[in-house]
Amino acid sequence: MSNHGEGMPDGNGSASRNSSEIYPRISDALNRFISDSANGEGFEEAFDGAIPRPWGLLGVRNQSGHRSPGCVEIPREFDEHGEPWHMAHACDDSTLYLLVAYESTAAVVEALKAANKHRTIVVVQSLPFESTSAIAQQRELIAFAFTLCDSKTFVNAKDYALDFLVDQLGGLMDTSGLLHPGIAMLERYDRHNRSDLLHTLKVYLDNDCNAQKCGRLLFLHRNSLVYRVRRIQEIANIDLSDPCERSYLRLSFLLRR
C-alpha cells in the first residue's frame, strides 16, 4: 500500500498528521486485531478518527488458484480525483481485509476490480459499523458469506446476515423444541398421506405468499394452490394472514435446515 505524499486535511481543511504515519499505524493495529492477538484495546487510539465513521470492512480473496491474500493488488491510496481513500489493510491466511469509510466502499470495490483486472477476485462488503468491537463480528460475517457466495465476484454481506444470525443462534442452543409446532404437524401429515404440504408452505412463504408466483414454481393452478394453502392452515392450525405467525414460520424453516 503506497503512502500519501501530503498530509491528510482535517475537518478545518488544514493538513493534519502525515498519513504516511497514520495509515501504517492503523494497518498494524488492524493486523493485530485480525490475527486475534489483540482484543481491540488501543485500536481506537491508533485509529484516532483518521477514517470517517461509519466504517466498512471489505474481505477480498483471489479465486485464480492463489489462496494467499498477497496475490491481491491493493489500489493506490488516492482515488482518481486525488482524494485519499482513508483505508487500512490487514490479512489472514486467505483473505485481505480493507477497513474503509463505508460511504467509500463502492468506489474502493471498483478500484479493487481495476487493480486486479487480470485476476479473479471476490469481494465481500460488511455491514456498516461504528465501533472497533464490531470488527471481529463483521469478519465472521464476511467469512460466512464467502462460503455461500458461489461464483459471484461481489457480495453484500447484508444478503447473508439473516442466515448468519440463524447459524449463530443454532450454534448456541438446541432450537429443535422451539420451532413452530405447525411444521411438525405438516411433517406427520405428509408422511402419512404421501403429500407435500410442508414444501408448499415453505415455497409460499419464500415468495411472500404470492399465489401466482408460488403456483408457477410448483406447477400448480392457482385454484389448486389456494386449496392447498387452506388445507395447510387447517391441518397446522396457523393463520397466514398474521405477520407474526409468518415470521415465526420463516425463522423455524431456517433453523431446521
KOLSEVO-531784 format. One line per 2 residues: their letters; for each residue x, y, z of N, C-alpha, C, O, CB. Coordinates in steps of 0.001 Angstrom, whole numbers, plus 500000, padded with zeros to 6 digits. Glycine has a CB too. Layout:
A) X:Y:Z:X:Y:Z:X:Y:Z:X:Y:Z:X:Y:Z ~ ... $
//
This chain:
MS) 500856:498811:500000:500000:500000:500000:500890:501237:500000:501716:501420:500894:499033:500007:501233 ~ 500713:502079:498991:501594:503232:498868:501231:504283:499892:500113:504296:500409:501527:503817:497461 $
NH) 502179:505172:500189:501964:506228:501175:501503:507505:500511:501892:507800:499381:503234:506485:501971 ~ 500660:508277:501221:500264:509582:500717:501479:510495:500717:502322:510429:501612:499115:510186:501565 $
GE) 501560:511342:499711:502667:512287:499677:502388:513532:500497:503319:514236:500887:502970:512675:498257 ~ 501091:513821:500771:500735:515019:501510:500042:514631:502805:499597:513496:502976:499837:515938:500667 $
GM) 499958:515610:503726:499198:515377:504939:497723:515298:504620:497265:515898:503647:499464:516472:505967 ~ 496988:514581:505408:495546:514455:505199:494861:515665:505788:495149:516016:506933:494993:513149:505828 $
PD) 493955:516333:505057:493291:517505:505613:492382:517136:506755:491725:516095:506726:492506:518222:504549 ~ 492338:518010:507791:491435:517743:508901:490107:518420:508633:489879:518938:507540:492036:518225:510240 $
GN) 489210:518419:509649:487876:518955:509453:487870:520418:509089:486881:520900:508537:487069:518751:510674 ~ 488967:521169:509385:489022:522588:509067:489732:522857:507746:489914:524009:507352:489713:523338:510179 $
GS) 490139:521760:507051:490785:521923:505765:492285:522052:505855:492954:522114:504823:490236:523103:505080 ~ 492844:522097:507062:494293:522209:507194:494915:520832:507214:494226:519834:507426:494674:522988:508462 $
AS) 496217:520777:506994:496898:519483:506947:497033:518924:508349:497468:519627:509261:498285:519610:506284 ~ 496671:517686:508525:496843:517026:509817:498136:516231:509786:499011:516485:508958:495632:516104:510151 $
RN) 498253:515262:510698:499465:514468:510733:499698:513779:509400:498743:513441:508701:499397:513443:511853 ~ 500935:513571:509048:501261:512947:507781:500662:511556:507712:500876:510737:508605:502772:512889:507580 $
SS) 499900:511285:506637:499218:509997:506525:500187:508833:506360:499814:507680:506577:498259:510024:505362 ~ 501438:509129:505974:502421:508048:505881:502722:507480:507260:503266:506382:507376:503717:508547:505219 $
EI) 502368:508224:508312:502498:507714:509679:501178:507132:510176:501155:506123:510881:502970:508828:510622 ~ 500072:507790:509794:498760:507394:510317:498354:506008:509829:498063:505127:510638:497699:508415:509913 $
YP) 498334:505808:508506:497743:504588:507962:498552:503318:508250:497953:502277:508522:497578:504739:506486 ~ 499893:503365:508201:500631:502167:508624:500343:501793:510072:500288:500609:510405:502124:502382:508444 $
RI) 500158:502796:510941:499872:502504:512348:498480:501865:512495:498299:500928:513272:499962:503801:513197 ~ 497505:502385:511741:496173:501781:511771:496225:500363:511211:495627:499448:511777:495165:502638:510971 $
SD) 496943:500178:510096:497046:498849:509491:497699:497857:510438:497296:496696:510506:497834:498919:508189 ~ 498721:498321:511176:499378:497441:512142:498399:497030:513239:498355:495864:513631:500612:498133:512757 $
AL) 497613:497991:513734:496619:497677:514763:495559:496734:514221:495127:495812:514913:495962:498958:515287 ~ 495137:496967:512968:494132:496102:512357:494669:494691:512155:493944:493718:512363:493671:496684:511024 $
NR) 495929:494569:511752:496544:493248:511593:496553:492480:512904:496259:491286:512935:497968:493384:511063 ~ 496896:493182:514003:496897:492516:515308:495486:492111:515707:495277:491066:516324:497508:493431:516383 $
FI) 494529:492942:515351:493135:492641:515667:492660:491422:514871:492033:490520:515426:492236:493862:515372 ~ 492962:491400:513563:492543:490297:512693:493197:488984:513108:492575:487925:513027:492885:490611:511235 $
SD) 494448:489053:513552:495172:487834:513930:494806:487354:515325:495396:486397:515826:496667:488070:513852 ~ 493821:488021:515967:493347:487634:517300:494390:487826:518389:494247:487303:519494:492908:486198:517286 $
SA) 495432:488571:518078:496436:488813:519114:496140:490101:519874:496897:490503:520758:497838:488876:518495 ~ 495032:490741:519518:494622:491947:520231:493109:491921:520384:492404:491385:519529:495089:493238:519483 $
NG) 492626:492478:521435:491181:492475:521684:490525:493808:521357:489382:494052:521746:490908:492124:523126 ~ 491230:494654:520657:490663:495943:520281:491160:497088:521141:491006:498253:520775:489174:495882:520355 $
EG) 491758:496769:522284:492294:497828:523138:493445:498530:522415:494339:497886:521866:492773:497252:524505 ~ 493402:499824:522426:494455:500591:521761:494160:500855:520300:494814:501687:519671:495764:499872:521880 $
FE) 493170:500146:519752:492869:500336:518343:492284:501723:518094:492642:502392:517125:491903:499256:517856 ~ 491388:502146:518971:490788:503469:518817:491862:504552:518825:491793:505519:518066:489764:503729:519933 $
EA) 492873:504368:519712:493940:505367:519802:494750:505410:518506:495112:506479:518017:494863:505063:520999 ~ 495026:504216:517960:495786:504167:516709:494959:504744:515566:495476:505383:514649:496212:502718:516384 $
FD) 493687:504500:515654:492762:504938:514629:492586:506454:514651:492790:507145:513653:491421:504250:514808 ~ 492195:506945:515838:492135:508381:516128:491388:509188:515062:491815:510281:514689:493533:508925:516271 $
GA) 490268:508639:514577:489417:509382:513660:489923:509534:512250:489354:510313:511485:489190:510693:514196 ~ 490978:508817:511865:491550:509002:510532:490627:508503:509432:490684:508998:508307:492882:508293:510435 $
IP) 489778:507533:509739:488811:507027:508763:487413:507398:509255:487017:506980:510343:488952:505465:508563 ~ 486665:508170:508480:485350:508645:508948:484378:507491:509209:484352:506508:508469:484741:509603:507920 $
RP) 483581:507627:510274:482511:506681:510551:481275:507028:509708:481116:508175:509289:482162:506681:512062 ~ 480390:506030:509456:480528:504614:509799:481570:503946:508914:481907:504441:507839:479178:503891:509665 $
WG) 482076:502802:509394:483119:502082:508681:482542:500900:507917:481424:500449:508166:484195:501609:509649 ~ 483332:500425:506997:483013:499198:506287:484255:498341:506225:485364:498857:506088:482471:499491:504868 $
LL) 484080:497032:506325:485196:496098:506191:484986:495311:504904:483938:494696:504709:485305:495139:507436 ~ 485980:495333:504034:485920:494579:502789:486827:493363:502906:487998:493491:503263:486331:495462:501577 $
GV) 486298:492198:502612:487097:490980:502550:487345:490643:501094:486406:490621:500299:486395:489802:503283 ~ 488598:490378:500726:488953:490138:499323:489733:488825:499222:490690:488598:499961:489793:491328:498742 $
RN) 489310:487978:498305:490034:486732:498048:490327:486611:496566:489540:487031:495718:489229:485508:498542 ~ 491486:486022:496276:491876:485733:494897:491406:484322:494572:491839:483356:495202:493430:485880:494689 $
QS) 490526:484205:493594:489983:482897:493216:490694:482302:492009:490209:481341:491410:488501:483013:492924 ~ 491840:482868:491651:492561:482413:490456:493539:481288:490760:494523:481106:490044:493307:483571:489827 $
GH) 493272:480539:491812:494157:479437:492170:495182:479804:493206:495974:478957:493618:494847:478932:490965 ~ 495187:481070:493646:496121:481526:494672:495341:481825:495938:494521:482743:495952:496917:482777:494201 $
RS) 495577:481081:496987:494850:481296:498237:495462:482398:499084:494828:482886:500019:494804:480017:499032 ~ 496696:482799:498765:497354:483818:499577:496771:485189:499306:496623:485576:498147:498853:483828:499313 $
PG) 496435:485939:500360:495941:487303:500140:496983:488213:499531:496654:489287:499026:495466:487895:501435 ~ 498261:487787:499573:499319:488564:498946:499200:488609:497438:499878:489400:496782:500652:488008:499323 $
CV) 498333:487754:496875:498119:487719:495429:496994:488654:494995:496494:488559:493874:497809:486300:494981 ~ 496599:489558:495893:495603:490585:495568:496295:491932:495566:496998:492281:496513:494411:490572:496580 $
EI) 496090:492692:494489:496697:494015:494377:495824:495033:495114:494618:495113:494879:496878:494419:492882 ~ 496439:495803:496001:495725:496848:496726:495729:498119:495885:496771:498495:495348:496366:497102:498122 $
PR) 494579:498790:495761:494540:500023:494960:495467:501088:495524:495829:501064:496700:493114:500567:494891 ~ 495843:502022:494660:496603:503178:495128:495801:503895:496203:494574:503807:496227:496941:504141:493955 $
EF) 496480:504599:497084:495796:505221:498220:494948:506427:497831:494157:506906:498643:496806:505640:499248 ~ 495096:506931:496595:494305:508069:496162:493337:507645:495072:493667:506803:494237:495209:509203:495667 $
DE) 492144:508226:495077:491201:507933:494007:491541:508791:492790:492536:509515:492787:489739:508182:494471 ~ 490704:508700:491759:491031:509388:490503:491003:510907:490632:491519:511614:489766:490068:508962:489418 $
HG) 490404:511411:491709:490357:512852:491938:491462:513320:492888:491517:514493:493255:488998:513245:492496 ~ 492332:512403:493279:493422:512770:494174:493039:512801:495632:493812:513257:496475:493952:514088:493793 $
EP) 491824:512306:495939:491383:512259:497330:491823:510945:497975:491802:509905:497317:489848:512419:497421 ~ 492221:510973:499250:492659:509724:499902:491478:508803:500188:490377:509261:500493:493405:510034:501213 $
WH) 491721:507500:500085:490683:506513:500404:490427:506446:501909:489358:506000:502326:491084:505127:499878 ~ 491373:506873:502722:491267:506716:504169:491051:505242:504508:490018:504894:505079:490111:507585:504737 $
MA) 491985:504383:504175:491772:502967:504455:493022:502334:505045:494147:502783:504824:491359:502227:503186 ~ 492774:501269:505807:493850:500466:506372:493660:499044:505875:492550:498662:505505:493863:500530:507942 $
HA) 494723:498257:505860:494592:496885:505374:495282:495916:506321:496219:496262:507039:495175:496753:503961 ~ 494773:494678:506290:495318:493589:507095:494968:492294:506384:494182:492299:505437:494759:493610:508570 $
CD) 495543:491188:506829:495219:489917:506175:495414:488751:507132:496174:488823:508097:496083:489720:504923 ~ 494687:487657:506822:494939:486395:507496:495443:485425:506431:495978:485869:505415:493645:485850:508226 $
DS) 495291:484128:506627:495874:483155:505702:495259:483191:504308:495926:482835:503336:495728:481778:506267 ~ 494009:483610:504191:493347:483518:502886:492676:484802:502421:492269:484895:501263:492332:482441:502927 $
TL) 492553:485787:503293:491735:486952:502973:492459:488262:503265:493088:488420:504312:490436:486902:503748 ~ 492359:489195:502327:492817:490558:502544:491625:491362:503063:490524:491263:502521:493412:491188:501224 $
YL) 491842:492151:504106:490790:492990:504662:491154:494455:504483:492286:494864:504741:490558:492665:506151 ~ 490184:495235:504040:490358:496674:503916:489329:497356:504808:488131:497108:504678:490216:497138:502433 $
LV) 489787:498205:505701:488898:498981:506554:488780:500362:505937:489773:501077:505808:489421:499055:508034 ~ 487562:500740:505553:487353:501988:504820:486155:502736:505391:485379:502182:506171:487147:501711:503315 $
AY) 486010:503996:504998:484776:504720:505283:483666:504050:504481:483821:503823:503281:484901:506254:504929 ~ 482545:503730:505134:481500:502955:504467:481007:503649:503207:480686:502986:502221:480334:502715:505415 $
ES) 480942:504964:503227:480461:505700:502059:481399:505551:500861:481017:505851:499730:480296:507172:502405 ~ 482630:505086:501111:483607:504923:500033:483678:503489:499511:484431:503214:498577:484974:505353:500513 $
TA) 482901:502568:500102:483079:501155:499760:482853:500880:498276:483616:500128:497669:482134:500303:500582 ~ 481821:501475:497682:481543:501205:496268:482712:501643:495391:483093:500933:494461:480254:501921:495826 $
AV) 483281:502811:495687:484412:503305:494899:485653:502446:495111:486402:502192:494167:484716:504759:495261 ~ 485877:501995:496356:487037:501148:496629:486892:499803:495922:487874:499268:495408:487212:500940:498147 $
VE) 485684:499252:495891:485451:497986:495187:485788:498136:493711:486435:497265:493130:483986:497523:495357 ~ 485353:499236:493100:485666:499456:491690:487173:499597:491482:487712:499106:490490:484940:500704:491168 $
AL) 487856:500268:492416:489309:500413:492323:489999:499058:492475:490999:498790:491809:489822:501393:493394 ~ 489463:498208:493349:489999:496855:493519:489877:496057:492222:490817:495383:491799:489268:496125:494662 $
KA) 488714:496146:491607:488495:495416:490356:489452:495892:489275:490003:495089:488522:487047:495579:489883 ~ 489648:497214:489203:490552:497765:488199:491998:497339:488448:492728:497025:487508:490453:499285:488182 $
AN) 492408:497330:489718:493786:496958:490062:494041:495468:489868:495187:495039:489733:494089:497346:491502 ~ 492957:494677:489855:493097:493215:489747:492364:492679:488512:491785:491593:488543:492555:492526:491020 $
KH) 492400:493462:487425:491640:493079:486235:492143:491793:485586:491419:491167:484811:491684:494194:485227 ~ 493375:491395:485895:493902:490147:485335:493791:488993:486334:494333:487911:486107:495364:490332:484910 $
RT) 493089:489233:487435:492864:488204:488452:491360:488027:488646:490571:488912:488315:493562:488582:489803 ~ 490978:486885:489182:489580:486674:489552:489473:486845:491052:489868:485966:491817:489065:485262:489104 $
IV) 488936:487982:491470:488807:488244:492898:487338:488263:493296:486458:488558:492487:489483:489576:493271 ~ 487100:487943:494551:485766:488027:495134:485843:489017:496291:486722:488911:497147:485245:486614:495614 $
VV) 484921:489981:496315:484897:490996:497361:483596:490872:498143:482512:490839:497561:485049:492422:496762 ~ 483713:490803:499465:482540:490784:500333:482552:492054:501172:483542:492364:501835:482519:489506:501241 $
QS) 481442:492785:501138:481305:494039:501880:480519:493798:503160:479446:493196:503133:480612:495119:501015 ~ 481052:494266:504276:480393:494088:505566:479198:495014:505717:478923:495840:504846:481377:494326:506697 $
LP) 478496:494871:506821:477503:495849:507225:478235:497098:507725:479390:496995:508138:476552:495267:508326 ~ 477610:498255:507701:478252:499443:508295:478333:499302:509813:477430:498742:510435:477474:500734:507920 $
FE) 479412:499809:510410:479561:499747:511868:480386:500933:512332:481066:501578:511534:480223:498410:512313 ~ 480321:501218:513634:480990:502405:514167:481902:502118:515344:482565:503026:515843:479974:503410:514575 $
ST) 481949:500871:515799:482765:500531:516967:483789:499474:516607:483497:498556:515840:481883:500042:518126 ~ 484987:499598:517157:486016:498582:516917:485586:497225:517447:486063:496195:516971:487336:498996:517562 $
SA) 484687:497213:518430:484236:495933:518975:483452:495127:517951:483262:493925:518131:483385:496159:520211 ~ 482990:495772:516869:482204:495071:515844:483069:494449:514761:482563:493693:513932:481218:496022:515209 $
IA) 484366:494750:514750:485230:494266:513665:485278:492748:513627:485165:492156:512553:486645:494824:513821 ~ 485443:492100:514786:485538:490640:514815:484250:490012:514294:484297:489026:513559:485835:490144:516245 $
QQ) 483114:490566:514663:481832:490022:514209:481647:490219:512705:481158:489328:512011:480674:490681:514970 ~ 482039:491389:512210:481939:491640:510772:482871:490709:509997:482542:490267:508896:482271:493112:510455 $
RE) 484019:490420:510572:484939:489483:509923:484318:488087:509839:484455:487410:508821:486279:489425:510686 ~ 483636:487654:510904:482957:486349:510891:481839:486328:509860:481648:485330:509166:482392:486017:512284 $
LI) 481103:487423:509759:480034:487511:508765:480610:487425:507353:480041:486756:506490:479236:488821:508940 ~ 481733:488098:507117:482383:488048:505808:482809:486622:505478:482582:486144:504367:483599:488992:505770 $
AF) 483429:485943:506443:483869:484558:506225:482675:483663:505915:482763:482794:505048:484629:484024:507462 ~ 481559:483866:506614:480346:483090:506375:479833:483344:504961:479463:482403:504259:479259:483441:507415 $
AF) 479808:484609:504539:479326:484952:503201:480197:484322:502120:479689:483915:501075:479288:486470:503023 ~ 481506:484239:502364:482401:483608:501386:482003:482156:501131:482161:481661:500015:483859:483674:501871 $
TL) 481494:481474:502143:481134:480051:501982:479867:479875:501157:479598:478774:500677:480947:479392:503351 ~ 479081:480938:500981:477791:480817:500304:477697:481572:498990:476706:481447:498271:476718:481290:501204 $
CD) 478718:482354:498671:478567:483289:497549:478775:482656:496179:478613:483340:495168:479529:484420:497710 ~ 479127:481382:496110:479280:480662:494843:480240:481389:493903:481389:481655:494258:477916:480487:494163 $
SK) 479760:481706:492704:480657:482277:491691:480549:483786:491576:481057:484365:490616:480372:481661:490352 ~ 479900:484436:492532:479762:485889:492482:481107:486565:492698:481971:486033:493394:478754:486371:493531 $
TF) 481283:487739:492098:482534:488480:492285:482378:489605:493305:483373:490112:493824:483011:489052:490953 ~ 481135:490000:493596:480888:490986:494647:479680:490543:495458:478652:490153:494905:480664:492410:494048 $
VN) 479822:490608:496774:478753:490166:497666:478560:491209:498757:479526:491647:499383:479074:488772:498282 ~ 477317:491605:498985:476991:492433:500133:476604:491490:501264:475633:490743:501147:475840:493457:499807 $
AK) 477358:491523:502354:477110:490599:503458:475708:490728:504031:475218:489813:504693:478120:490823:504550 ~ 475061:491862:503779:473682:492041:504252:472767:490956:503714:471802:490567:504373:473151:493415:503843 $
DY) 473072:490459:502502:472242:489417:501892:472339:488093:502638:471487:487222:502466:472641:489215:500442 ~ 473380:487933:503472:473579:486680:504204:473474:486869:505716:473711:485935:506483:474935:486086:503857 $
AL) 473115:488084:506140:473097:488384:507574:472063:487553:508317:472333:487093:509427:472822:489859:507796 ~ 470884:487349:507732:469860:486543:508404:470326:485100:508554:470173:484505:509620:468532:486593:507626 $
DF) 470893:484534:507489:471417:483170:507575:472515:483070:508626:472613:482075:509344:471953:482715:506213 ~ 473341:484117:508710:474425:484134:509705:473851:484182:511118:474325:483478:512009:475365:485342:509470 $
LV) 472831:485014:511320:472186:485099:512631:471603:483746:513038:471759:483308:514178:471080:486171:512618 ~ 470941:483102:512105:470345:481791:512386:471438:480771:512691:471301:479957:513605:469483:481314:511191 $
DQ) 472523:480821:511919:473637:479899:512148:474239:480098:513537:474550:479130:514231:474718:480090:511077 ~ 474399:481364:513935:474951:481663:515253:474001:481216:516360:474434:480660:517370:475243:483160:515381 $
LG) 472719:481456:516171:471727:481053:517166:471683:479544:517305:471621:479016:518415:470345:481585:516793 ~ 471715:478847:516169:471698:477384:516196:472918:476795:516865:472862:475702:517428:471589:476845:514805 $
GL) 474039:477529:516803:475259:477045:517442:475282:477275:518939:476074:476658:519652:476447:477700:516826 ~ 474428:478152:519418:474405:478471:520844:473483:477563:521644:473695:477344:522837:473988:479900:521039 $
MD) 472454:477035:520980:471463:476257:521713:470736:475298:520783:470742:475467:519564:470461:477181:522409 ~ 470114:474293:521377:469283:473371:520621:467924:474038:520418:467176:474239:521375:469144:471985:521353 $
TS) 467614:474375:519179:466376:475103:518892:465251:474191:518414:464161:474670:518100:466636:476165:517852 ~ 465498:472891:518356:464507:471982:517767:463164:472034:518493:462115:471881:517866:465036:470556:517782 $
GL) 463188:472249:519811:461946:472282:520572:461247:473631:520536:460178:473797:521123:462218:471908:521986 ~ 461851:474599:519846:461278:475936:519790:460692:476273:518423:460182:477376:518222:462325:476950:520152 $
LH) 460760:475328:517480:460236:475587:516143:458711:475646:516180:458075:475111:517088:460710:474505:515151 ~ 458152:476294:515193:456688:476413:515114:456070:475007:515092:456458:474191:514256:456257:477232:513840 $
PG) 455114:474702:515991:454533:473348:516059:453817:472931:514784:453651:471739:514527:453568:473264:517212 ~ 453394:473897:513987:452719:473565:512737:453606:472806:511774:453115:472022:510962:452221:474811:512077 $
IA) 454913:473031:511855:455842:472327:510964:455827:470830:511247:455782:470021:510320:457271:472882:511122 ~ 455865:470459:512525:455807:469038:512886:454468:468422:512482:454424:467271:512049:456035:468859:514398 $
ML) 453387:469172:512619:452069:468675:512220:452028:468372:510731:451505:467338:510314:450982:469690:512579 ~ 452581:469279:509929:452589:469069:508479:453532:467940:508084:453250:467196:507144:452989:470355:507759 $
ER) 454652:467807:508795:455565:466692:508529:454865:465354:508734:454985:464451:507906:456803:466781:509433 ~ 454126:465229:509848:453402:463992:510122:452318:463736:509072:452149:462615:508594:452779:464042:511519 $
YD) 451599:464784:508731:450538:464641:507731:451130:464189:506398:450602:463270:505771:449767:465974:507556 ~ 452219:464822:505955:452857:464456:504676:453347:463014:504702:453224:462286:503717:454034:465404:504368 $
RH) 453894:462618:505823:454427:461252:505941:453310:460211:505828:453482:459180:505178:455173:461081:507280 ~ 452198:460477:506445:451101:459506:506461:450235:459548:505198:449560:458573:504869:450232:459748:507671 $
NR) 450259:460667:504505:449383:460827:503341:450143:460978:502028:449547:461208:500975:448494:462022:503538 ~ 451462:460848:502101:452309:460968:500918:452016:462261:500155:451923:462278:498927:452111:459758:499998 $
SD) 451876:463318:500909:451625:464641:500328:452873:465510:500475:453901:465050:500972:450400:465325:501008 ~ 452779:466748:500047:453944:467640:500058:453537:469032:500538:453959:470044:499980:454586:467723:498649 $
LL) 452724:469061:501565:452192:470336:502047:453255:471200:502721:453212:472426:502613:451057:470085:503015 ~ 454205:470576:503412:455244:471352:504093:456098:472107:503084:456423:473277:503287:456128:470436:504954 $
HT) 456456:471438:502004:457231:472107:500949:456417:473223:500314:456954:474287:500007:457673:471096:499872 ~ 455132:472989:500114:454256:474025:499563:454258:475258:500461:454344:476387:499980:452818:473489:499395 $
LK) 454163:475032:501762:454167:476145:502709:455469:476927:502630:455452:478158:502631:453949:475637:504132 ~ 456601:476224:502560:457890:476914:502503:458008:477770:501241:458432:478923:501308:459037:475898:502556 $
VY) 457636:477211:500105:457712:477969:498852:456771:479166:498906:457105:480250:498428:457367:477069:497643 ~ 455609:478965:499484:454612:480038:499614:455168:481182:500465:455021:482349:500104:453301:479493:500240 $
LD) 455798:480855:501581:456385:481875:502450:457601:482531:501804:457777:483745:501901:456778:481263:503790 ~ 458436:481737:501147:459638:482272:500499:459300:483282:499412:460123:484127:499061:460461:481142:499907 $
ND) 458092:483188:498887:457676:484088:497812:456617:485090:498294:455768:485547:497530:457133:483278:496627 ~ 456703:485412:499600:455849:486447:500192:454362:486186:499983:453569:487108:499797:456203:487793:499615 $
CN) 454008:484905:500020:452603:484493:499902:451974:484975:498589:450773:485242:498527:451797:485030:501090 ~ 452788:485081:497559:452304:485455:496231:451826:484190:495525:452631:483365:495093:453422:486180:495397 $
AQ) 450499:484048:495414:449918:482810:494877:450320:482575:493425:450567:481437:493024:448397:482851:494988 ~ 450387:483639:492642:450726:483478:491227:452153:482974:491050:452401:482039:490288:450546:484800:490485 $
KC) 453077:483594:491751:454485:483186:491638:454698:481797:492220:455396:480973:491629:455399:484197:492348 ~ 454101:481536:493373:454241:480229:494012:453655:479127:493134:454261:478067:492977:453559:480229:495386 $
GR) 452477:479376:492564:451850:478388:491690:452704:478072:490486:452779:476923:490051:450500:478872:491238 ~ 453354:479103:489940:454231:478898:488791:455431:478029:489158:455827:477156:488385:454706:480242:488239 $
LL) 456009:478265:490328:457168:477478:490770:456805:476032:491082:457615:475127:490882:457792:478117:491997 ~ 455582:475815:491573:455144:474464:491947:454346:473774:490844:453883:472646:491012:454306:474525:493207 $
FL) 454191:474465:489711:453419:473926:488575:451991:473583:489011:451460:472519:488691:454116:472665:487989 ~ 451394:474509:489744:450031:474330:490243:449128:475426:489704:449529:476585:489606:450007:474326:491781 $
HR) 447899:475045:489354:446896:476042:489003:446590:476865:490255:446674:476355:491372:445596:475370:488430 ~ 446244:478110:490069:446004:478984:491210:444940:478417:492146:445100:478482:493365:445589:480362:490730 $
NS) 443861:477864:491601:442808:477301:492447:443320:476131:493282:442924:475960:494435:441631:476849:491590 ~ 444212:475321:492684:444790:474185:493411:445670:474679:494553:445663:474111:495645:445607:473285:492458 $
LV) 446434:475749:494289:447290:476296:495337:446453:476888:496464:446764:476683:497637:448232:477361:494759 ~ 445409:477610:496128:444540:478199:497150:443953:477106:498039:443863:477266:499256:443406:479024:496495 $
YR) 443557:475995:497421:443018:474875:498199:444091:474313:499136:443818:474041:500305:442488:473763:497256 ~ 445306:474143:498619:446395:473608:499453:446683:474522:500644:446838:474059:501774:447672:473426:498615 $
VR) 446751:475815:500373:447048:476765:501448:445959:476711:502523:446253:476782:503716:447177:478204:500884 ~ 444713:476585:502096:443629:476477:503065:443769:475205:503906:443561:475239:505118:442272:476492:502348 $
RI) 444121:474084:503267:444313:472821:503987:445505:472919:504946:445459:472395:506059:444522:471657:502991 ~ 446562:473588:504507:447744:473769:505367:447347:474509:506642:447748:474122:507740:448865:474549:504614 $
QE) 446573:475556:506498:446172:476342:507664:445269:475530:508595:445336:475678:509816:445453:477623:507219 ~ 444438:474686:508024:443554:473847:508843:444348:472781:509588:444162:472595:510790:442477:473185:507969 $
IA) 445229:472081:508882:445980:470973:509472:446967:471469:510527:447100:470867:511592:446725:470199:508383 ~ 447662:472578:510223:448706:473079:511116:448188:474095:512127:448941:474566:512979:449813:473700:510307 $
NI) 446911:474431:512034:446314:475411:512941:447090:476723:512923:447505:477233:513964:446258:474854:514365 ~ 447276:477257:511716:448017:478506:511565:447172:479513:510804:446238:479152:510089:449360:478269:510841 $
DL) 447520:480786:510974:446841:481886:510294:447885:482653:509491:448642:483446:510051:446101:482828:511314 ~ 447928:482419:508183:448953:483034:507345:448680:484509:507059:449486:485169:506403:449066:482282:506045 $
SD) 447567:485027:507537:447327:486473:507418:447983:487244:508563:448031:488474:508549:445818:486763:507391 ~ 448488:486504:509558:449142:487115:510727:450637:487262:510436:451325:486252:510284:448908:486253:512024 $
PC) 451162:488494:510353:452589:488690:510027:453528:488063:511061:454606:487592:510700:452893:490178:509912 ~ 453139:488049:512336:453996:487435:513359:454082:485922:513151:455146:485326:513319:453460:487748:514778 $
ER) 452968:485315:512790:452974:483874:512533:453834:483541:511319:454570:482554:511323:451542:483360:512322 ~ 453739:484364:510287:454573:484133:509096:456052:484264:509442:456869:483470:508976:454204:485127:507970 $
SY) 456404:485264:510259:457811:485437:510653:458299:484250:511470:459420:483779:511274:457992:486735:511457 ~ 457468:483765:512382:457814:482599:513210:458033:481374:512331:458975:480614:512554:456704:482316:514252 $
LR) 457178:481177:511341:457318:480040:510432:458592:480156:509596:459316:479175:509427:456092:479937:509514 ~ 458867:481351:509073:460085:481540:508265:461329:481245:509086:462233:480547:508627:460153:482974:507707 $
LS) 461375:481776:510298:462530:481537:511152:462649:480057:511483:463760:479529:511538:462431:482366:512438 ~ 461545:479385:511702:461577:477951:512004:462120:477149:510841:462883:476203:511038:460188:477453:512366 $
FL) 461738:477516:509636:462263:476820:508454:463779:477016:508341:464504:476086:507988:461560:477328:507170 ~ 464255:478234:508644:465690:478495:508603:466440:477676:509649:467512:477138:509371:465961:479978:508814 $
LR) 465877:477582:510846:466551:476890:511946:466561:475366:511777:467425:474694:512340:465884:477248:513258 ~ 465638:474823:511029:465571:473359:510898:466465:472832:509789:466525:471622:509572:464144:472923:510640 $
R) 467159:473712:509085:467998:473249:507978:469148:472410:508479:469958:471936:507684:468530:474427:507179 $
//
